[in-house]
Amino acid sequence: MDYKTSGVDVQAGRNFVAQITSSVESTHQPQVLGGLGGFGGCIRIPEGYKSPVLVAGTDGVGTKLELAQQHQRHFEVGIDLVAMCVNDVITNGAKPLFFLDYIATGTLSPQSLVKVIEGIANGCKDSGCSLLGGETAEMPGFYEKDKYDLAGFCVGVVEAEKLIDGHLIRAGDQILAIQSSGIHSNGFSLVRKILSQQKDIDQIFLDKDKVSLVDKLLSPTLIYVKLIQSLLKAQIPIHGMAHITGGGLPENLPRCLPSGLRAAIDTKSWEIPSIFRWLEKAGQIPVSDLWNTFNLGVGFCVVLPSETVNPSIDICSRFGLSAWNMGRVEESSRDHQKLIGLPF
């Protein structure tokens, strides 16, 4: 016996690294030291920071990967992986500095995994961060052949005095909602259960634009890095931010609020996209589960003073993103009641 007959092709792994090197190095910022292939990636903290604070985040794509692999959408989930991490890091006002990926697979399939890395590189370039390195592990017998799982790790940097942690949030602040591109990368265990009861899902179209159900479900998670940087550059006094991921608005929006305050949202301030209404009907999802599972069209929230709402909406529109005043922050005597206005 040798390693190859046990299911791990070392030479194929070396060839894979050679194939992805150009994609990885195309993301490198001037602060990167050395190239791909070392045991650790090296990067300098950018110049100009007096008291830099590093902000770290990690996430994956979840069971969206199952649907994506069935439909050969490998590039798109690479973008998802970066988005899920960088969107967390920017909630503290940090600028993404570098990204690392981890790919675990049953058998190395260069054709699909090269597309994944290209998607990761695309997401990194859109975020202005360097893909500093990663790890690809062949694990035959643990993962099925040609199946893979993804994890990502991002580190950002922010000046200490500009760190956003919610402590400036006051009653009277407004909550700016920014659109999602759809499901993003959450709730796919429920989505897949619903799809398992449908026939010919490739032939299901929801809107007049004739975009298929599968295309809507697999649309990559939006990356909000450039938008948030533009808001900060315009000196919008952002008091808090929330990335709306697993758990939806009920779980994620309260995370940026300090004790003694709650969010009051107006659910009539936006129309829930058709993809969520289709899922609600097809799966007969209870209202509470719908809100506690999906983002329902809100991918990111920014808490700011009321006089800055309209200028912020204008900036969002320049990025082609819809944004609206979704509600306000108010005082609360009960810390457990951090979000009101939901339809359940």
FIRO-455747 format. One line per 8 residues: their letters; for each residue y, z, x of N, C-alpha, C, O. Coordinates in pm, whole numbers. Each point is the difference from the previous one (the first is absolute). Last residue first. Layout:
// FIRO-455747
A	Y/Z/X/Y/Z/X/Y/Z/X/Y/Z/X  ...
// end
This chain:
// FIRO-455747
FPLGILKQ	3838/1557/-4494/-121/78/-30/23/147/34/-90/82/-18  389/-478/121/-45/-13/-139/-132/71/-30/-79/-49/-80  494/187/441/-119/-86/-9/-52/-2/-144/22/96/-74  349/172/254/36/-129/-57/-118/-94/-15/15/-110/-53  59/505/444/-1/-4/-147/39/-140/-47/55/-80/77  -218/395/390/28/-134/-54/-11/6/-151/-102/41/-54  28/345/327/82/-77/94/35/-139/-51/81/-69/61  -288/561/-190/50/-109/-85/96/-85/83/122/7/-17
HDRSSEEV	-316/380/203/-113/-85/-34/43/-118/-88/-73/-99/-12  380/445/152/-33/-92/107/-115/-93/-36/-7/-111/52  387/353/-363/-145/5/23/-40/-106/101/13/-119/-26  433/175/-131/-37/139/27/-148/15/28/-46/107/41  415/-526/39/-120/42/-73/-34/142/38/0/36/118  416/-466/-88/-53/132/34/-120/34/-87/-11/-45/-114  118/-472/226/63/112/-69/-66/131/40/-109/2/57  164/-582/48/-52/129/46/74/110/-75/122/-5/-14
RGMNWASL	-223/-522/-162/90/90/72/-76/125/45/-112/27/-44  7/-591/-98/14/136/-51/90/84/89/78/-53/79  -179/-425/-31/-115/42/-79/17/140/-60/-72/37/-92  362/-484/282/15/145/-9/-108/51/-96/8/-23/-121  -88/-429/414/71/50/-117/7/152/5/-77/66/70  -79/-583/191/17/145/11/83/46/-118/82/-75/-52  -363/-391/287/63/66/-115/7/150/25/-94/60/52  88/-462/329/-74/108/-64/78/58/-117/120/26/12
GFRSCIDI	-3/-363/346/-82/-57/-106/-82/103/-75/-102/-34/-61  440/101/408/-137/-13/52/-94/-59/-105/-121/-8/21  569/98/-128/8/-93/114/-136/-21/64/-23/-102/65  77/422/-411/-3/-137/-53/9/-103/112/-54/-110/-13  97/573/117/-138/-35/-37/-10/-145/-47/-94/-71/34  521/247/45/-72/-23/127/-144/-40/-28/-53/-91/64  314/216/-432/47/-128/55/-72/-34/130/-37/-115/22  -39/534/-218/-66/-105/-78/41/-138/52/-82/-91/6
SPNVTESP	301/459/177/-139/-5/46/-78/-107/-74/-81/-71/61  530/166/-192/-5/-67/131/-142/-14/54/-33/-99/65  76/342/-472/29/-143/-15/7/-74/134/-57/-108/11  -12/586/-9/-110/-72/-65/28/-150/-6/-85/-79/43  362/462/127/-57/-100/92/-112/-82/-63/-61/-83/67  304/454/-275/97/-106/29/-54/-107/93/63/-104/19  -321/501/-146/18/-95/-110/93/-115/34/-21/-112/-47  -276/358/430/111/37/-89/27/-110/-102/-23/-118/28
LVVCFGVG	-480/144/151/132/-13/60/110/42/-97/-27/15/-119  -543/-121/230/86/97/-68/135/2/71/7/21/121  -440/-387/-180/104/53/88/88/93/-82/50/-38/-106  -579/-221/90/113/67/-65/95/55/106/-41/48/105  -394/-441/-193/74/88/92/116/59/-77/57/-65/-88  -375/-227/-124/-65/15/129/63/103/91/-65/53/90  2/-198/-637/94/70/89/-70/27/133/-90/83/7  -136/-287/-381/116/-84/30/103/62/89/96/-66/40
LNFTNWLD	-512/283/-177/59/-54/-123/130/-77/24/89/-1/-84  -438/258/367/146/11/19/78/-56/-118/118/30/-15  -626/201/-25/71/-120/45/150/23/17/56/94/-56  -365/264/-79/-80/-84/87/81/-112/64/-15/-27/119  163/356/-455/-45/77/115/-85/-81/99/-47/53/100  217/-236/-514/115/45/78/-43/75/126/71/-4/101  -408/-141/-400/76/-118/43/114/42/92/20/-60/106  -273/393/-321/-70/-58/114/74/-121/54/2/-23/121
SVPIQGAK	164/224/-512/16/91/114/-68/-54/125/53/12/110  -103/-249/-522/136/-10/55/17/89/123/61/-43/98  -549/-153/-207/93/95/-63/136/-4/70/9/-26/120  -345/-399/-134/42/112/87/93/93/-78/98/-47/-58  -393/-377/-22/30/107/-96/38/128/74/-53/108/-27  -36/-555/216/-78/119/34/16/114/-97/-61/105/17  289/-524/-76/-137/-38/35/-88/121/29/-119/-1/-31  587/65/-59/-72/-48/-117/-147/-29/30/-89/40/-75
ELWRFISP	374/95/429/-2/107/-101/-84/-42/-120/-81/78/-50  165/-397/386/-98/99/43/-14/112/-103/-111/45/-29  443/-367/-45/-132/-61/-15/-108/101/38/-101/13/-70  543/113/135/-31/-1/-143/-138/-61/-23/-75/45/-87  245/-52/520/-37/137/-37/-35/8/-148/-90/75/-40  246/-485/211/-128/30/64/-49/140/-38/-119/22/-18  554/-191/-119/-114/-38/-85/-135/35/62/-96/25/-72  551/265/183/-53/-136/19/-131/-25/-75/-78/92/-26
IEWSKTDI	472/247/-133/-120/9/82/-63/-139/11/-24/-64/-102  548/171/30/-116/-49/-73/-121/3/92/2/-61/107  456/391/-103/-63/-120/53/-119/-38/-86/-55/82/-73  334/287/-33/94/-69/90/-61/-122/66/70/-76/67  -268/422/-368/47/-123/-65/95/-80/88/50/-104/-42  -237/535/157/-107/-100/4/38/-129/-71/-71/-100/10  344/500/248/9/-74/-125/-102/-112/5/21/-101/68  8/610/196/1/-146/4/4/-58/-140/-48/59/-97
AARLGSPL	146/405/415/-6/-40/-140/11/-152/-3/105/-55/32  -241/459/353/42/-135/-30/-16/-25/-150/-105/29/-58  207/454/339/-101/-87/-57/60/-138/-27/122/-17/-4  -42/534/296/48/-127/-55/-117/-79/-56/-114/16/43  72/408/187/109/23/-93/57/-125/-63/92/7/-81  -331/-39/560/-26/98/-104/123/18/-89/113/-2/48  -147/-470/197/-8/141/41/-23/91/-121/10/-43/-114  -170/-488/174/96/90/-63/-15/144/49/-112/51/8
CRPLNEPL	-162/-456/87/124/0/79/103/98/-53/109/11/55  -543/-82/-259/-24/41/139/129/5/82/6/69/101  -59/-225/-573/35/141/24/-15/43/146/57/102/38  -183/-554/-166/145/25/-8/34/147/24/96/27/73  -564/-169/-90/75/-33/121/150/28/-6/58/44/99  -398/31/-461/-39/71/121/97/-21/115/24/92/78  43/-300/-513/-15/145/-19/-34/76/128/42/114/17  -3/-607/-21/124/76/0/-21/151/-17/67/77/67
GGGTIHAM	-502/-315/105/114/-53/-73/125/84/11/13/82/91  -483/-61/95/55/110/-78/123/-41/-77/49/75/-85  -158/-337/527/-101/62/-85/52/124/-70/59/88/63  341/-335/104/-135/-45/33/-100/66/-96/29/14/-119  521/-79/241/-82/23/-119/-138/-63/22/-18/-121/-16  423/343/329/-84/-120/-4/-101/24/-112/-77/96/5  585/129/87/-141/17/-36/-66/-136/-4/51/-94/-61  435/390/244/-73/-123/-33/-145/33/-31/-54/101/46
GHIPIQAK	608/125/22/-145/12/-3/-65/-131/-37/64/-86/-61  409/138/145/-37/141/5/-151/23/2/-47/104/46  436/-502/101/-130/22/-63/-40/147/18/-1/51/112  462/-342/-79/-49/135/30/-131/31/-75/1/62/-106  217/-533/306/-36/60/-128/-58/139/29/-97/10/75  266/-354/246/44/139/-11/-16/54/-143/79/83/-46  -225/-509/251/118/-7/-87/57/138/-28/93/15/-79  -490/-53/325/105/-66/80/130/-12/-79/109/5/57
LLSQILKV	-493/158/-276/51/99/96/113/-58/85/98/68/31  -316/-355/-331/70/104/-75/61/104/94/114/42/-18  -387/-370/208/128/-58/-44/81/101/-80/122/7/14  -557/109/120/88/-4/116/136/-57/-36/102/44/53  -433/-50/-382/47/138/23/92/5/122/99/73/0  -300/-490/-96/90/40/-108/57/139/26/122/20/-9  -452/-190/299/130/-65/22/101/39/-107/118/15/28  -566/160/-75/67/45/122/140/-62/15/97/73/16
YILTPSLL	-476/-100/-360/139/33/-34/85/35/123/112/48/-14  -576/-343/-164/47/80/113/151/21/-19/76/-96/-10  -505/-17/-356/132/-31/57/33/96/114/-35/118/-4  -469/-271/-139/97/107/-19/134/-40/64/3/-49/113  -340/-348/-265/16/107/99/107/103/-40/94/-31/-72  -418/-250/-267/132/-17/61/26/115/96/-20/116/-37  -369/-177/-258/-9/-3/146/132/-33/68/3/-24/121  -55/47/-604/-62/121/52/4/7/152/15/108/57
KDVLSVKD	139/-499/-278/89/112/-25/-55/130/59/73/79/58  -340/-464/-37/116/-14/88/97/116/-19/55/52/97  -426/-78/-387/-43/35/136/118/-8/97/15/87/86  56/-228/-532/-19/145/7/-35/42/142/54/98/52  213/-556/-92/-126/58/-47/0/151/14/76/58/77  345/-393/-179/-61/69/114/-123/72/-50/4/70/-102  321/-337/-162/-135/-48/30/-58/59/128/-91/-59/60  520/125/-322/5/-58/134/-136/-46/50/-11/-58/108
KDLFIQDI	89/289/-526/34/-141/-9/5/-67/137/-9/-123/10  -307/554/-56/138/-34/-34/19/-151/-8/-90/-78/30  -343/292/69/71/98/-82/133/-49/-53/38/34/-113  -565/-223/254/141/-15/36/82/85/-97/-26/3/-120  -523/-95/293/92/80/-81/142/-15/55/25/27/117  -445/-208/68/58/-85/-105/96/77/-91/44/-53/-102  -305/251/459/82/-104/64/70/-88/-102/95/-70/34  -415/406/-160/133/55/26/92/-101/69/122/11/-11
DKQQSLIK	-585/-10/-250/83/-107/57/143/49/28/96/-56/-52  -319/407/-235/-67/-123/39/103/-99/57/111/-12/-52  -139/590/19/62/-126/-42/-84/-119/49/-74/10/98  7/464/-1/-33/-21/-140/59/-130/-55/-10/-29/-119  86/193/564/-146/-14/-11/-45/-27/-143/-112/-44/-23  570/142/138/-38/-139/27/-150/-22/-16/-43/-109/-37  216/549/-1/44/-82/-113/-45/-145/19/-48/-63/-94  -27/356/445/-87/38/-111/34/-83/-124/-89/-44/-73
RVLSFGNS	360/0/451/-128/-68/20/-99/36/-111/-83/-83/-39  508/296/42/15/-145/-21/-135/-69/7/-33/-82/-86  51/538/200/10/-20/-144/11/-149/-33/-63/-48/-93  67/156/538/-132/42/-50/-3/-16/-152/-101/-43/-56  505/-37/291/-93/-112/-8/-143/40/-35/-80/-86/-38  533/326/111/-63/-8/-131/-108/-105/-12/-43/-33/-111  424/-35/481/-47/125/-60/-65/-27/-135/38/-92/-72  244/-189/395/-134/30/55/-57/130/-54/-60/78/74
HIGSSQIA	413/-436/-310/5/45/140/-142/34/46/-88/-85/-10  246/-103/-428/-87/117/17/22/67/135/-23/121/13  411/-431/-113/-116/8/-87/-76/129/25/59/107/11  335/-216/216/-47/-138/-16/-120/-5/-94/-59/-106/-21  479/470/-6/-121/-28/77/-35/-147/-17/61/-70/-81  451/309/31/-120/-62/-54/-116/-2/98/19/-2/121  362/381/-146/-9/-133/59/-136/-58/-36/-103/67/10  472/352/-184/-135/-55/6/5/-140/58/89/-78/-34
LIQDGARI	238/541/50/-5/-146/3/-145/-45/14/-67/35/97  336/425/-268/-126/-50/56/-2/-151/-14/-10/-53/-110  427/457/152/-69/-100/-80/-125/-51/73/-10/9/122  315/484/-131/-40/-120/75/-79/-93/-91/-65/43/-95  189/388/-53/100/-105/-22/-25/-125/81/51/-107/-32  -216/575/211/3/-37/-142/114/-97/-22/111/20/51  -295/-25/440/67/92/-89/-15/-45/-145/-25/-118/-26  -168/41/581/-7/-38/-142/62/111/-86/-28/118/18
LHGDILKE	-46/-113/469/134/-31/-50/1/-35/-149/107/-16/-59  -509/105/320/76/125/-15/142/-24/-53/65/94/-45  -435/-424/152/23/46/-136/89/121/-15/34/38/-112  -155/-303/517/-113/83/-44/20/61/-138/-77/87/-42  260/-444/467/10/17/-145/-122/77/-48/-113/-49/10  406/-16/482/-130/17/-66/21/27/-149/80/86/-37  253/-138/400/-9/-98/-108/-134/6/-73/-29/-84/-85  146/351/470/104/30/-98/-2/-97/-119/66/24/-102
AEVVGVCF	-371/-83/472/-24/127/-68/101/27/-110/-36/47/-108  -104/-545/240/86/102/59/-13/128/-81/0/-4/-123  -411/-337/134/127/20/-68/80/105/77/-58/93/56  -432/-433/-57/93/88/71/132/7/-76/47/-100/-55  -626/-17/-21/139/-43/-5/88/101/71/-46/107/40  -509/-277/-94/95/100/49/139/-61/-3/22/-111/50  -552/20/-285/135/-42/37/80/119/50/-11/111/-52  -522/-315/-84/75/115/51/136/-49/48/8/-92/82
GALDYKDK	-488/-64/-405/119/-28/81/74/127/35/-12/102/-68  -504/-333/-110/91/114/3/117/-35/91/-16/-74/97  -441/-183/-375/122/2/80/70/134/-7/2/65/-105  -522/-342/40/94/98/-52/118/7/96/-14/-28/119  -414/-351/-255/82/76/94/91/97/-75/29/-17/-118  -504/-350/95/95/89/-66/82/75/105/-49/29/109  -318/-333/-5/124/-71/-34/97/83/-84/102/-52/-44  -575/257/53/35/-116/80/124/-68/-59/10/-22/-121
EYFGPMEA	-58/540/20/-74/-121/-29/47/-114/91/112/4/51  -82/507/117/70/-92/-89/-89/-122/-24/-80/-37/86  -131/349/149/92/93/-66/86/-75/-101/18/43/-114  -325/-280/376/-80/103/-65/84/103/-70/-48/68/-91  281/-314/489/-109/-54/-82/-88/111/-55/-31/97/69  517/-136/146/-86/112/-39/-111/-51/-92/-2/32/-119  446/-170/477/-115/-54/-72/-96/115/-28/-41/73/91  591/-73/5/-131/62/21/-105/-71/-84/11/-7/-123
TEGGLLSC	522/-32/343/-94/-66/-89/-140/54/32/-48/-13/112  604/156/-26/-141/17/31/-81/-75/-105/27/10/-120  517/-8/352/-89/30/-111/-143/16/48/-27/4/120  614/-96/6/-142/-4/36/-85/30/-122/51/6/-112  433/-70/112/-22/47/137/-145/-7/44/-29/-2/120  401/-227/-454/-143/27/-13/-49/33/140/-24/-89/82  542/151/-258/-95/-63/91/-143/39/-36/-29/118/-21  488/-166/-310/-71/90/90/-106/-76/79/-39/-110/-38
GSDKCGNA	348/-35/-336/70/18/126/-69/96/93/64/61/86  -191/-243/-535/45/140/11/79/25/128/58/107/16  -259/-528/-112/87/24/-114/59/140/4/106/24/-57  -426/-139/379/123/-74/25/100/20/-113/120/11/24  -545/178/-80/74/69/108/131/-71/30/103/64/19  -400/-261/-328/60/119/-55/82/77/103/106/55/-31  -351/-429/176/106/-44/-89/73/120/-60/123/2/-6  -505/81/261/111/-42/86/119/-45/-84/114/30/33
IGEIVKVL	-509/74/-261/58/121/58/121/-35/87/104/66/-8  -353/-423/-160/74/66/-106/66/128/48/115/28/-37  -396/-251/333/120/-83/-21/85/60/-112/123/-1/9  -538/199/72/96/31/107/127/-81/-15/110/50/26  -457/-147/-327/49/136/-23/106/37/104/107/50/-34  -334/-454/90/97/-10/-109/59/138/-32/119/12/-27  -468/-30/333/119/-60/62/110/-13/-104/117/24/30  -536/115/-179/75/107/64/122/-51/77/99/72/14
SQPSLTGT	-405/-375/-234/73/82/-97/87/105/69/112/26/-44  -376/-312/319/80/-85/-87/83/82/-98/118/-29/-19  -442/239/321/131/-36/55/88/-80/-95/121/21/-3  -507/342/-58/21/-133/-56/137/-48/42/98/22/-71  -484/392/191/127/-63/34/4/-143/-54/-84/-83/36  -196/480/-263/-21/-104/100/132/-71/24/66/-40/-95  -50/437/-151/-145/-4/22/-36/-98/110/-75/32/92  555/227/-95/-72/-107/-67/-149/9/27/-43/59/99
AIYDLFFL	588/168/-44/-142/31/9/-76/-104/-82/37/-29/-114  481/108/351/-85/-83/-84/-145/38/25/-47/-5/114  589/186/-29/-141/28/24/-81/-80/-100/18/13/-121  524/-10/358/-97/-23/-107/-139/42/45/-30/5/119  599/93/-13/-136/-14/51/-94/-25/-118/23/52/-109  551/-72/246/-110/5/-96/-131/-16/73/-9/-75/97  584/217/-8/-124/-72/34/-108/27/-103/8/94/-80  462/3/-2/4/-30/143/-125/-75/44/9/-104/65
PKAGNTIV	314/205/-540/-133/-16/58/7/-48/144/71/-94/33  308/390/-263/-24/-141/27/-139/-13/61/-26/62/103  222/344/-445/-43/-46/132/-11/-153/5/-27/-65/-101  134/387/-272/112/-68/65/-36/-58/135/88/-47/72  -385/263/-395/75/99/79/119/-62/73/65/67/81  -366/-330/-337/55/97/-95/76/112/71/80/69/-63  -330/-428/285/143/-21/-22/59/98/-101/123/11/-10  -597/-15/117/81/46/114/151/-13/-29/78/86/42
DNVCMAVL	-403/-253/-355/0/146/6/98/50/106/78/93/-24  -151/-553/-13/77/46/-116/1/152/-10/94/58/-56  -356/-274/390/143/-2/32/85/47/-117/105/62/21  -584/-87/-82/38/96/104/151/3/23/61/107/0  -264/-411/-305/-33/134/-48/42/107/100/28/114/-38  23/-579/147/94/45/-103/-27/144/-41/93/79/-16  -390/-303/317/127/38/63/95/60/-103/63/102/26  -467/-266/-190/-26/112/91/129/48/65/26/120/6
DIGVEFHR	-23/-511/-283/-14/126/-76/-11/120/93/63/103/-22  -77/-533/212/136/39/-38/-2/132/-76/82/88/25  -494/-268/73/64/40/125/143/44/-24/46/99/57  -290/-287/-407/-27/144/16/47/50/136/22/120/17  30/-585/-118/80/83/-90/-26/149/19/94/80/-4  -351/-411/238/138/7/51/82/99/-83/75/80/54  -517/-183/-198/3/87/117/142/17/57/37/109/41  -301/-297/-467/143/26/20/20/97/117/55/109/-18
QHQQALEL	-469/-312/-231/44/-50/129/152/16/22/65/-91/52  -359/249/-425/82/-118/-22/65/-52/129/93/-81/-5  -379/466/-5/-70/-89/-91/74/-132/-16/-61/-105/-22  258/454/266/-105/-66/77/-82/-94/-88/-50/-102/48  390/360/-252/59/-95/95/-106/-74/79/12/-120/23  -140/472/-314/43/-118/-75/55/-107/93/-26/-119/-19  -92/525/219/-119/-59/-61/35/-129/-75/-65/-103/17  411/375/170/-71/-81/100/-123/-69/-60/-31/-113/38
KTGVGDTG	289/436/-271/56/-135/-15/-71/-94/97/-9/-121/-25  -61/597/19/-101/-92/-52/57/-134/-44/-74/-85/-50  343/355/429/-85/46/-108/-95/-107/-51/-31/-96/71  377/126/297/20/-92/-111/-87/40/-120/25/-46/-112  191/391/497/-93/-113/-4/32/-88/-118/105/15/-62  164/374/414/-51/-35/-132/-101/-114/13/-24/-50/110  419/411/164/-126/-74/5/-49/-26/-141/23/80/-91  445/90/423/-68/-16/-128/-128/-79/18/-11/-82/91
AVLVPSKY	471/361/180/-129/-68/3/-60/-8/-140/20/88/-84  467/-9/393/-58/17/-133/-128/-83/-6/4/-121/24  366/350/366/-105/-96/-32/-60/35/-135/-29/116/-29  534/-33/265/-112/64/-69/-101/-110/-33/37/-104/-55  411/169/425/-92/-77/-84/-112/86/-59/-55/87/67  549/-40/142/-105/98/-30/-103/-65/-92/-6/30/-119  343/-297/310/34/123/69/-110/104/-17/-35/72/94  28/-637/-97/-28/122/-76/34/123/84/-42/11/115
GEPIRICG	75/-469/46/106/32/-96/-23/124/-83/89/44/-72  -477/-390/287/121/65/52/98/30/-113/-4/-63/-106  -540/39/27/118/-84/19/120/79/48/13/119/-29  -510/17/152/87/26/-113/127/-83/22/57/5/109  -514/-180/110/115/88/20/67/27/-135/-3/-84/-89  -532/-38/197/127/-49/-53/108/103/27/-23/121/-10  -551/-269/76/117/72/52/129/-63/-53/14/-122/-5  -589/176/-107/121/-83/-2/120/83/41/11/117/-34
GFGGLGGL	-548/-59/186/108/50/-85/116/-96/5/25/-63/103  -418/-44/117/-59/106/-81/102/62/-94/-35/61/-101  92/-580/250/-12/130/65/-65/102/-93/-27/-29/-116  139/-430/-11/-124/15/75/-17/132/71/-110/31/46  563/-349/-188/-115/47/-75/-120/18/92/-22/-81/90  504/119/138/-55/-84/-104/-117/63/-69/-24/121/11  496/94/249/-134/-54/20/-45/-83/-119/71/-13/-99  305/317/-28/-36/-7/142/-143/-51/11/-93/58/-56
VQPQHTSE	528/-69/-330/-143/4/29/-24/-17/150/60/-86/65  374/58/-295/-40/133/47/-147/9/40/-41/97/64  268/-493/-261/28/21/144/-48/133/54/-20/14/121  -250/-210/-538/142/19/24/22/29/149/-96/27/72  -327/-287/-343/49/97/97/152/-3/14/61/-104/22  -384/-175/-291/73/108/-68/73/92/97/79/84/-43  -369/-450/173/117/-59/-65/84/105/-72/116/-26/-34  -541/123/244/113/1/93/126/-64/-59/110/23/50
VSSTIQAV	-517/-19/-307/43/137/31/126/-2/85/97/69/-32  -302/-480/-62/57/57/-123/55/140/26/108/35/-46  -340/-252/396/131/-63/-23/67/56/-125/122/19/-1  -565/130/109/100/45/97/138/-58/-29/99/72/4  -546/-147/-227/110/69/-67/115/39/93/104/47/-47  -512/-277/193/56/-77/-111/123/67/-62/90/-69/-48  -344/284/391/71/-114/56/69/-81/-110/110/-52/19  -390/406/-146/124/52/60/83/-114/58/122/-2/-13
FNRGAQVD	-548/-107/-147/90/34/-110/133/51/52/106/-39/-49  -457/-42/350/59/-126/-46/100/24/-112/103/-68/-10  -351/431/166/96/-42/102/70/-129/-41/120/-17/20  -465/174/-296/115/89/-6/106/-38/101/119/5/-30  -529/-228/37/78/-43/-117/125/86/-16/106/-49/-39  -412/174/366/73/-119/41/85/-55/-115/111/-47/21  -400/414/-102/112/39/85/83/-121/39/123/8/2  -441/100/-425/17/-108/96/124/27/83/112/-28/-44
VGSTKYDM	-481/309/-288/133/3/61/7/-105/110/-73/8/100  -330/99/-364/106/-36/-94/139/-1/57/95/-29/-73  -550/86/275/21/116/-88/115/-25/-98/22/79/-92  -134/-392/430/-104/-1/-103/10/119/-94/-54/-2/-110  355/-26/476/24/-110/-92/-104/-2/-111/35/-22/-117  -71/331/479/106/38/-93/22/-109/-106/27/31/-116  -514/-12/318/130/10/65/105/26/-109/-32/4/-119  -553/21/214/120/0/-84/125/0/87/1/52/112
// end
